[in-house]
Amino acid sequence: PMGQWDLEAVEAAFSDAALNPTAWTRALNIVAAQTKAFGAILIPIAGNHLPNAPFSDRMASSMAAYFRGGWHLQDERKRGVALMKKHGRQSRGWNWP
């Protein structure tokens, strides 16, 4: 449940990473741990920064395969960026009001 997440730890890690870009991996490791996720990626929604997007340690092999296989060139999530900007969220469904 969301109530069990230590959002202060996430906030502190993001604040540190905003001032020290080398700390993004650590920050995303904290996000993954707090949300009990396999990993975390901070995906940019503008520009062409994806190859340099920060990700947690456990996502390293997945990200390597993602780029090696050329999946970044055909990522369907890009279709949801306009909806996310308009509604403040994105889902795999992409068909909400």
Disulfide bonds with the S-S distance in Angstrom:
none
